[in-house]
Every structure is written in C-alpha cells, then in structure tokens.
C-alpha cells in the first residue's frame, strides 16, 4: 500500500485500506472457487473410476 504522506487525512487512509481489503477478499473468493472446482473434478474422477471397477 502506498504511503499517503502526512498531509493525507484519516478518511483517505481508511478508504485505501478498505480498497486493499476488498481486493484481498476478492482474491480469496476466487481462490476458494478454484479449490472447489478442483475438488469437484477429483470427486468426479473417483466416482467414474469406482463405477468402472463395478462393471468389470
């Protein structure tokens, strides 16, 4: 985060902190979506393997 200097008021600092937190939380949400997609693919793969073994 950039320093605003001594002449920046508290409202400006709070706004920059809020924006940084918004970006951080957006990144975490996207990361969780990717993890969820990976888990779904893994579960589907195991399910298909189990069904294939059952047909033998």
mmCIF file of the N, C-alpha and C atoms, coordinates in Angstrom:
data_MODEL
# 
_entry.id   MODEL 
# 
loop_
_atom_site.group_PDB 
_atom_site.id 
_atom_site.type_symbol 
_atom_site.label_atom_id 
_atom_site.label_alt_id 
_atom_site.label_comp_id 
_atom_site.label_asym_id 
_atom_site.label_entity_id 
_atom_site.label_seq_id 
_atom_site.pdbx_PDB_ins_code 
_atom_site.Cartn_x 
_atom_site.Cartn_y 
_atom_site.Cartn_z 
_atom_site.occupancy 
_atom_site.B_iso_or_equiv 
_atom_site.pdbx_formal_charge 
_atom_site.auth_seq_id 
_atom_site.auth_comp_id 
_atom_site.auth_asym_id 
_atom_site.auth_atom_id 
_atom_site.pdbx_PDB_model_num 
ATOM 1   N N  . UNK A 1 1  ? 0.838   -1.163  0.000   1.00 0.00 ? 1  UNK A N  1 
ATOM 2   C CA . UNK A 1 1  ? 0.000   0.000   0.000   1.00 0.00 ? 1  UNK A CA 1 
ATOM 3   C C  . UNK A 1 1  ? 0.892   1.238   0.000   1.00 0.00 ? 1  UNK A C  1 
ATOM 4   N N  . UNK A 1 2  ? 0.504   2.200   -0.736  1.00 0.00 ? 2  UNK A N  1 
ATOM 5   C CA . UNK A 1 2  ? 1.284   3.432   -0.826  1.00 0.00 ? 2  UNK A CA 1 
ATOM 6   C C  . UNK A 1 2  ? 1.099   4.282   0.415   1.00 0.00 ? 2  UNK A C  1 
ATOM 7   N N  . UNK A 1 3  ? 2.174   4.909   0.811   1.00 0.00 ? 3  UNK A N  1 
ATOM 8   C CA . UNK A 1 3  ? 2.061   5.879   1.903   1.00 0.00 ? 3  UNK A CA 1 
ATOM 9   C C  . UNK A 1 3  ? 1.472   7.151   1.339   1.00 0.00 ? 3  UNK A C  1 
ATOM 10  N N  . UNK A 1 4  ? 0.578   7.721   2.046   1.00 0.00 ? 4  UNK A N  1 
ATOM 11  C CA . UNK A 1 4  ? -0.046  8.941   1.576   1.00 0.00 ? 4  UNK A CA 1 
ATOM 12  C C  . UNK A 1 4  ? 0.665   10.191  2.053   1.00 0.00 ? 4  UNK A C  1 
ATOM 13  N N  . UNK A 1 5  ? 1.596   10.032  2.946   1.00 0.00 ? 5  UNK A N  1 
ATOM 14  C CA . UNK A 1 5  ? 2.267   11.198  3.490   1.00 0.00 ? 5  UNK A CA 1 
ATOM 15  C C  . UNK A 1 5  ? 1.504   11.738  4.684   1.00 0.00 ? 5  UNK A C  1 
ATOM 16  N N  . UNK A 1 6  ? 2.079   12.723  5.301   1.00 0.00 ? 6  UNK A N  1 
ATOM 17  C CA . UNK A 1 6  ? 1.452   13.302  6.495   1.00 0.00 ? 6  UNK A CA 1 
ATOM 18  C C  . UNK A 1 6  ? 0.251   14.171  6.169   1.00 0.00 ? 6  UNK A C  1 
ATOM 19  N N  . UNK A 1 7  ? 0.151   14.609  4.908   1.00 0.00 ? 7  UNK A N  1 
ATOM 20  C CA . UNK A 1 7  ? -0.931  15.523  4.551   1.00 0.00 ? 7  UNK A CA 1 
ATOM 21  C C  . UNK A 1 7  ? -2.233  14.802  4.197   1.00 0.00 ? 7  UNK A C  1 
ATOM 22  N N  . UNK A 1 8  ? -2.225  13.466  4.197   1.00 0.00 ? 8  UNK A N  1 
ATOM 23  C CA . UNK A 1 8  ? -3.434  12.711  3.868   1.00 0.00 ? 8  UNK A CA 1 
ATOM 24  C C  . UNK A 1 8  ? -4.281  12.570  5.130   1.00 0.00 ? 8  UNK A C  1 
ATOM 25  N N  . UNK A 1 9  ? -5.547  12.850  4.995   1.00 0.00 ? 9  UNK A N  1 
ATOM 26  C CA . UNK A 1 9  ? -6.428  12.762  6.151   1.00 0.00 ? 9  UNK A CA 1 
ATOM 27  C C  . UNK A 1 9  ? -6.785  11.312  6.446   1.00 0.00 ? 9  UNK A C  1 
ATOM 28  N N  . UNK A 1 10 ? -7.371  11.110  7.594   1.00 0.00 ? 10 UNK A N  1 
ATOM 29  C CA . UNK A 1 10 ? -7.709  9.761   8.052   1.00 0.00 ? 10 UNK A CA 1 
ATOM 30  C C  . UNK A 1 10 ? -8.733  9.105   7.134   1.00 0.00 ? 10 UNK A C  1 
ATOM 31  N N  . UNK A 1 11 ? -9.644  9.886   6.575   1.00 0.00 ? 11 UNK A N  1 
ATOM 32  C CA . UNK A 1 11 ? -10.657 9.330   5.675   1.00 0.00 ? 11 UNK A CA 1 
ATOM 33  C C  . UNK A 1 11 ? -10.004 8.739   4.424   1.00 0.00 ? 11 UNK A C  1 
ATOM 34  N N  . UNK A 1 12 ? -8.995  9.422   3.904   1.00 0.00 ? 12 UNK A N  1 
ATOM 35  C CA . UNK A 1 12 ? -8.280  8.913   2.735   1.00 0.00 ? 12 UNK A CA 1 
ATOM 36  C C  . UNK A 1 12 ? -7.558  7.616   3.036   1.00 0.00 ? 12 UNK A C  1 
ATOM 37  N N  . UNK A 1 13 ? -6.959  7.542   4.213   1.00 0.00 ? 13 UNK A N  1 
ATOM 38  C CA . UNK A 1 13 ? -6.260  6.317   4.616   1.00 0.00 ? 13 UNK A CA 1 
ATOM 39  C C  . UNK A 1 13 ? -7.244  5.165   4.783   1.00 0.00 ? 13 UNK A C  1 
ATOM 40  N N  . UNK A 1 14 ? -8.376  5.445   5.403   1.00 0.00 ? 14 UNK A N  1 
ATOM 41  C CA . UNK A 1 14 ? -9.385  4.402   5.609   1.00 0.00 ? 14 UNK A CA 1 
ATOM 42  C C  . UNK A 1 14 ? -9.903  3.903   4.263   1.00 0.00 ? 14 UNK A C  1 
ATOM 43  N N  . UNK A 1 15 ? -10.132 4.817   3.336   1.00 0.00 ? 15 UNK A N  1 
ATOM 44  C CA . UNK A 1 15 ? -10.622 4.428   2.010   1.00 0.00 ? 15 UNK A CA 1 
ATOM 45  C C  . UNK A 1 15 ? -9.615  3.509   1.314   1.00 0.00 ? 15 UNK A C  1 
ATOM 46  N N  . UNK A 1 16 ? -8.313  3.832   1.405   1.00 0.00 ? 16 UNK A N  1 
ATOM 47  C CA . UNK A 1 16 ? -7.295  2.994   0.776   1.00 0.00 ? 16 UNK A CA 1 
ATOM 48  C C  . UNK A 1 16 ? -7.216  1.625   1.438   1.00 0.00 ? 16 UNK A C  1 
ATOM 49  N N  . UNK A 1 17 ? -7.361  1.587   2.754   1.00 0.00 ? 17 UNK A N  1 
ATOM 50  C CA . UNK A 1 17 ? -7.351  0.312   3.471   1.00 0.00 ? 17 UNK A CA 1 
ATOM 51  C C  . UNK A 1 17 ? -8.554  -0.528  3.058   1.00 0.00 ? 17 UNK A C  1 
ATOM 52  N N  . UNK A 1 18 ? -9.721  0.086   2.953   1.00 0.00 ? 18 UNK A N  1 
ATOM 53  C CA . UNK A 1 18 ? -10.927 -0.634  2.523   1.00 0.00 ? 18 UNK A CA 1 
ATOM 54  C C  . UNK A 1 18 ? -10.749 -1.206  1.123   1.00 0.00 ? 18 UNK A C  1 
ATOM 55  N N  . UNK A 1 19 ? -10.167 -0.418  0.226   1.00 0.00 ? 19 UNK A N  1 
ATOM 56  C CA . UNK A 1 19 ? -9.944  -0.899  -1.141  1.00 0.00 ? 19 UNK A CA 1 
ATOM 57  C C  . UNK A 1 19 ? -8.974  -2.075  -1.155  1.00 0.00 ? 19 UNK A C  1 
ATOM 58  N N  . UNK A 1 20 ? -7.921  -1.999  -0.347  1.00 0.00 ? 20 UNK A N  1 
ATOM 59  C CA . UNK A 1 20 ? -6.961  -3.100  -0.275  1.00 0.00 ? 20 UNK A CA 1 
ATOM 60  C C  . UNK A 1 20 ? -7.628  -4.360  0.259   1.00 0.00 ? 20 UNK A C  1 
ATOM 61  N N  . UNK A 1 21 ? -8.462  -4.213  1.281   1.00 0.00 ? 21 UNK A N  1 
ATOM 62  C CA . UNK A 1 21 ? -9.170  -5.369  1.835   1.00 0.00 ? 21 UNK A CA 1 
ATOM 63  C C  . UNK A 1 21 ? -10.157 -5.952  0.827   1.00 0.00 ? 21 UNK A C  1 
ATOM 64  N N  . UNK A 1 22 ? -10.822 -5.094  0.056   1.00 0.00 ? 22 UNK A N  1 
ATOM 65  C CA . UNK A 1 22 ? -11.730 -5.578  -0.988  1.00 0.00 ? 22 UNK A CA 1 
ATOM 66  C C  . UNK A 1 22 ? -10.979 -6.432  -2.003  1.00 0.00 ? 22 UNK A C  1 
ATOM 67  N N  . UNK A 1 23 ? -9.805  -5.960  -2.433  1.00 0.00 ? 23 UNK A N  1 
ATOM 68  C CA . UNK A 1 23 ? -9.010  -6.726  -3.396  1.00 0.00 ? 23 UNK A CA 1 
ATOM 69  C C  . UNK A 1 23 ? -8.552  -8.050  -2.787  1.00 0.00 ? 23 UNK A C  1 
ATOM 70  N N  . UNK A 1 24 ? -8.152  -8.019  -1.538  1.00 0.00 ? 24 UNK A N  1 
ATOM 71  C CA . UNK A 1 24 ? -7.710  -9.229  -0.855  1.00 0.00 ? 24 UNK A CA 1 
ATOM 72  C C  . UNK A 1 24 ? -8.841  -10.244 -0.760  1.00 0.00 ? 24 UNK A C  1 
ATOM 73  N N  . UNK A 1 25 ? -10.018 -9.795  -0.356  1.00 0.00 ? 25 UNK A N  1 
ATOM 74  C CA . UNK A 1 25 ? -11.151 -10.705 -0.219  1.00 0.00 ? 25 UNK A CA 1 
ATOM 75  C C  . UNK A 1 25 ? -11.607 -11.243 -1.572  1.00 0.00 ? 25 UNK A C  1 
ATOM 76  N N  . UNK A 1 26 ? -11.571 -10.420 -2.615  1.00 0.00 ? 26 UNK A N  1 
ATOM 77  C CA . UNK A 1 26 ? -11.896 -10.904 -3.959  1.00 0.00 ? 26 UNK A CA 1 
ATOM 78  C C  . UNK A 1 26 ? -10.947 -12.023 -4.365  1.00 0.00 ? 26 UNK A C  1 
ATOM 79  N N  . UNK A 1 27 ? -9.672  -11.849 -4.074  1.00 0.00 ? 27 UNK A N  1 
ATOM 80  C CA . UNK A 1 27 ? -8.689  -12.880 -4.388  1.00 0.00 ? 27 UNK A CA 1 
ATOM 81  C C  . UNK A 1 27 ? -8.951  -14.165 -3.629  1.00 0.00 ? 27 UNK A C  1 
ATOM 82  N N  . UNK A 1 28 ? -9.317  -14.047 -2.359  1.00 0.00 ? 28 UNK A N  1 
ATOM 83  C CA . UNK A 1 28 ? -9.609  -15.238 -1.560  1.00 0.00 ? 28 UNK A CA 1 
ATOM 84  C C  . UNK A 1 28 ? -10.842 -15.971 -2.074  1.00 0.00 ? 28 UNK A C  1 
ATOM 85  N N  . UNK A 1 29 ? -11.863 -15.224 -2.483  1.00 0.00 ? 29 UNK A N  1 
ATOM 86  C CA . UNK A 1 29 ? -13.073 -15.846 -3.039  1.00 0.00 ? 29 UNK A CA 1 
ATOM 87  C C  . UNK A 1 29 ? -12.726 -16.603 -4.313  1.00 0.00 ? 29 UNK A C  1 
ATOM 88  N N  . UNK A 1 30 ? -11.940 -15.994 -5.194  1.00 0.00 ? 30 UNK A N  1 
ATOM 89  C CA . UNK A 1 30 ? -11.550 -16.661 -6.437  1.00 0.00 ? 30 UNK A CA 1 
ATOM 90  C C  . UNK A 1 30 ? -10.717 -17.902 -6.152  1.00 0.00 ? 30 UNK A C  1 
ATOM 91  N N  . UNK A 1 31 ? -9.850  -17.828 -5.143  1.00 0.00 ? 31 UNK A N  1 
ATOM 92  C CA . UNK A 1 31 ? -9.038  -18.981 -4.774  1.00 0.00 ? 31 UNK A CA 1 
ATOM 93  C C  . UNK A 1 31 ? -9.929  -20.122 -4.278  1.00 0.00 ? 31 UNK A C  1 
ATOM 94  N N  . UNK A 1 32 ? -10.918 -19.811 -3.471  1.00 0.00 ? 32 UNK A N  1 
ATOM 95  C CA . UNK A 1 32 ? -11.833 -20.848 -2.976  1.00 0.00 ? 32 UNK A CA 1 
ATOM 96  C C  . UNK A 1 32 ? -12.632 -21.473 -4.114  1.00 0.00 ? 32 UNK A C  1 
ATOM 97  N N  . UNK A 1 33 ? -13.030 -20.658 -5.099  1.00 0.00 ? 33 UNK A N  1 
ATOM 98  C CA . UNK A 1 33 ? -13.746 -21.193 -6.257  1.00 0.00 ? 33 UNK A CA 1 
ATOM 99  C C  . UNK A 1 33 ? -12.865 -22.171 -7.021  1.00 0.00 ? 33 UNK A C  1 
ATOM 100 N N  . UNK A 1 34 ? -11.584 -21.845 -7.177  1.00 0.00 ? 34 UNK A N  1 
ATOM 101 C CA . UNK A 1 34 ? -10.664 -22.732 -7.881  1.00 0.00 ? 34 UNK A CA 1 
ATOM 102 C C  . UNK A 1 34 ? -10.470 -24.028 -7.112  1.00 0.00 ? 34 UNK A C  1 
ATOM 103 N N  . UNK A 1 35 ? -10.345 -23.928 -5.795  1.00 0.00 ? 35 UNK A N  1 
ATOM 104 C CA . UNK A 1 35 ? -10.191 -25.130 -4.975  1.00 0.00 ? 35 UNK A CA 1 
ATOM 105 C C  . UNK A 1 35 ? -11.442 -25.991 -5.090  1.00 0.00 ? 35 UNK A C  1 
ATOM 106 N N  . UNK A 1 36 ? -12.613 -25.360 -5.043  1.00 0.00 ? 36 UNK A N  1 
ATOM 107 C CA . UNK A 1 36 ? -13.868 -26.106 -5.170  1.00 0.00 ? 36 UNK A CA 1 
ATOM 108 C C  . UNK A 1 36 ? -13.976 -26.805 -6.507  1.00 0.00 ? 36 UNK A C  1 
ATOM 109 N N  . UNK A 1 37 ? -13.540 -26.148 -7.571  1.00 0.00 ? 37 UNK A N  1 
ATOM 110 C CA . UNK A 1 37 ? -13.570 -26.772 -8.895  1.00 0.00 ? 37 UNK A CA 1 
ATOM 111 C C  . UNK A 1 37 ? -12.630 -27.966 -8.944  1.00 0.00 ? 37 UNK A C  1 
ATOM 112 N N  . UNK A 1 38 ? -11.469 -27.822 -8.333  1.00 0.00 ? 38 UNK A N  1 
ATOM 113 C CA . UNK A 1 38 ? -10.509 -28.929 -8.303  1.00 0.00 ? 38 UNK A CA 1 
ATOM 114 C C  . UNK A 1 38 ? -11.051 -30.119 -7.537  1.00 0.00 ? 38 UNK A C  1 
ATOM 115 N N  . UNK A 1 39 ? -11.716 -29.857 -6.426  1.00 0.00 ? 39 UNK A N  1 
ATOM 116 C CA . UNK A 1 39 ? -12.308 -30.937 -5.633  1.00 0.00 ? 39 UNK A CA 1 
ATOM 117 C C  . UNK A 1 39 ? -13.417 -31.617 -6.427  1.00 0.00 ? 39 UNK A C  1 
ATOM 118 N N  . UNK A 1 40 ? -14.226 -30.852 -7.133  1.00 0.00 ? 40 UNK A N  1 
ATOM 119 C CA . UNK A 1 40 ? -15.308 -31.428 -7.932  1.00 0.00 ? 40 UNK A CA 1 
ATOM 120 C C  . UNK A 1 40 ? -14.754 -32.344 -9.015  1.00 0.00 ? 40 UNK A C  1 
ATOM 121 N N  . UNK A 1 41 ? -13.686 -31.926 -9.670  1.00 0.00 ? 41 UNK A N  1 
ATOM 122 C CA . UNK A 1 41 ? -13.067 -32.762 -10.707 1.00 0.00 ? 41 UNK A CA 1 
ATOM 123 C C  . UNK A 1 41 ? -12.510 -34.032 -10.084 1.00 0.00 ? 41 UNK A C  1 
ATOM 124 N N  . UNK A 1 42 ? -11.887 -33.916 -8.922  1.00 0.00 ? 42 UNK A N  1 
ATOM 125 C CA . UNK A 1 42 ? -11.319 -35.078 -8.239  1.00 0.00 ? 42 UNK A CA 1 
ATOM 126 C C  . UNK A 1 42 ? -12.413 -36.067 -7.842  1.00 0.00 ? 42 UNK A C  1 
ATOM 127 N N  . UNK A 1 43 ? -13.508 -35.568 -7.293  1.00 0.00 ? 43 UNK A N  1 
ATOM 128 C CA . UNK A 1 43 ? -14.623 -36.438 -6.890  1.00 0.00 ? 43 UNK A CA 1 
ATOM 129 C C  . UNK A 1 43 ? -15.231 -37.117 -8.112  1.00 0.00 ? 43 UNK A C  1 
ATOM 130 N N  . UNK A 1 44 ? -15.405 -36.369 -9.190  1.00 0.00 ? 44 UNK A N  1 
ATOM 131 C CA . UNK A 1 44 ? -15.965 -36.957 -10.410 1.00 0.00 ? 44 UNK A CA 1 
ATOM 132 C C  . UNK A 1 44 ? -15.055 -38.059 -10.939 1.00 0.00 ? 44 UNK A C  1 
ATOM 133 N N  . UNK A 1 45 ? -13.756 -37.825 -10.899 1.00 0.00 ? 45 UNK A N  1 
ATOM 134 C CA . UNK A 1 45 ? -12.811 -38.845 -11.359 1.00 0.00 ? 45 UNK A CA 1 
ATOM 135 C C  . UNK A 1 45 ? -12.887 -40.107 -10.523 1.00 0.00 ? 45 UNK A C  1 
ATOM 136 N N  . UNK A 1 46 ? -12.946 -39.953 -9.210  1.00 0.00 ? 46 UNK A N  1 
ATOM 137 C CA . UNK A 1 46 ? -13.050 -41.121 -8.329  1.00 0.00 ? 46 UNK A CA 1 
ATOM 138 C C  . UNK A 1 46 ? -14.379 -41.845 -8.528  1.00 0.00 ? 46 UNK A C  1 
ATOM 139 N N  . UNK A 1 47 ? -15.441 -41.101 -8.750  1.00 0.00 ? 47 UNK A N  1 
ATOM 140 C CA . UNK A 1 47 ? -16.751 -41.713 -8.983  1.00 0.00 ? 47 UNK A CA 1 
ATOM 141 C C  . UNK A 1 47 ? -16.741 -42.524 -10.269 1.00 0.00 ? 47 UNK A C  1 
ATOM 142 N N  . UNK A 1 48 ? -16.185 -41.965 -11.322 1.00 0.00 ? 48 UNK A N  1 
ATOM 143 C CA . UNK A 1 48 ? -16.107 -42.693 -12.594 1.00 0.00 ? 48 UNK A CA 1 
ATOM 144 C C  . UNK A 1 48 ? -15.240 -43.938 -12.466 1.00 0.00 ? 48 UNK A C  1 
ATOM 145 N N  . UNK A 1 49 ? -14.147 -43.832 -11.733 1.00 0.00 ? 49 UNK A N  1 
ATOM 146 C CA . UNK A 1 49 ? -13.273 -44.994 -11.521 1.00 0.00 ? 49 UNK A CA 1 
ATOM 147 C C  . UNK A 1 49 ? -14.006 -46.080 -10.745 1.00 0.00 ? 49 UNK A C  1 
ATOM 148 N N  . UNK A 1 50 ? -14.747 -45.686 -9.718  1.00 0.00 ? 50 UNK A N  1 
ATOM 149 C CA . UNK A 1 50 ? -15.493 -46.663 -8.926  1.00 0.00 ? 50 UNK A CA 1 
ATOM 150 C C  . UNK A 1 50 ? -16.568 -47.343 -9.768  1.00 0.00 ? 50 UNK A C  1 
ATOM 151 N N  . UNK A 1 51 ? -17.239 -46.591 -10.625 1.00 0.00 ? 51 UNK A N  1 
ATOM 152 C CA . UNK A 1 51 ? -18.254 -47.186 -11.498 1.00 0.00 ? 51 UNK A CA 1 
ATOM 153 C C  . UNK A 1 51 ? -17.617 -48.130 -12.504 1.00 0.00 ? 51 UNK A C  1 
ATOM 154 N N  . UNK A 1 52 ? -16.460 -47.756 -13.024 1.00 0.00 ? 52 UNK A N  1 
ATOM 155 C CA . UNK A 1 52 ? -15.771 -48.610 -13.996 1.00 0.00 ? 52 UNK A CA 1 
ATOM 156 C C  . UNK A 1 52 ? -15.327 -49.911 -13.344 1.00 0.00 ? 52 UNK A C  1 
ATOM 157 N N  . UNK A 1 53 ? -14.877 -49.858 -12.114 1.00 0.00 ? 53 UNK A N  1 
ATOM 158 C CA . UNK A 1 53 ? -14.473 -51.078 -11.399 1.00 0.00 ? 53 UNK A CA 1 
ATOM 159 C C  . UNK A 1 53 ? -15.677 -51.971 -11.124 1.00 0.00 ? 53 UNK A C  1 
ATOM 160 N N  . UNK A 1 54 ? -16.819 -51.358 -10.878 1.00 0.00 ? 54 UNK A N  1 
ATOM 161 C CA . UNK A 1 54 ? -18.029 -52.122 -10.594 1.00 0.00 ? 54 UNK A CA 1 
ATOM 162 C C  . UNK A 1 54 ? -18.551 -52.860 -11.812 1.00 0.00 ? 54 UNK A C  1 
ATOM 163 N N  . UNK A 1 55 ? -18.232 -52.389 -12.994 1.00 0.00 ? 55 UNK A N  1 
ATOM 164 C CA . UNK A 1 55 ? -18.717 -53.017 -14.226 1.00 0.00 ? 55 UNK A CA 1 
ATOM 165 C C  . UNK A 1 55 ? -17.839 -54.175 -14.675 1.00 0.00 ? 55 UNK A C  1 
ATOM 166 N N  . UNK A 1 56 ? -16.676 -54.324 -14.092 1.00 0.00 ? 56 UNK A N  1 
ATOM 167 C CA . UNK A 1 56 ? -15.762 -55.404 -14.514 1.00 0.00 ? 56 UNK A CA 1 
ATOM 168 C C  . UNK A 1 56 ? -16.220 -56.746 -14.073 1.00 0.00 ? 56 UNK A C  1 
# 
